[in-house]
């Protein structure tokens, strides 16, 4: 079997009466091509995860290095967010 993982940056907007915000998320797509040529695809996304493109890209880079599968996307978020909170609190001291 040949497995291909592809990671996408998602962009969206939140528009309220007095503000427009950009929000960013991620999508992970897994494609498996069997020896017989059968193609199976699986996708998972979290659309509204970050308020900056920089944070979203950093998360994408990390999950692509770790080869996170779609089924594991949700569980990859918490450790990343926890680490970012710790780093930011250390930097502000």
Buried (B, 14 or more C-beta within 10 A) or exposed (E): EEEEBEBEBBEEEEEEEEEEEEBBBBBBBBBEBEEEEEEEEEEBBBEEBBEEEEBBBBBBEBBBEEEBBBEBBEEBBEEBBEEBEEEEEEEEE
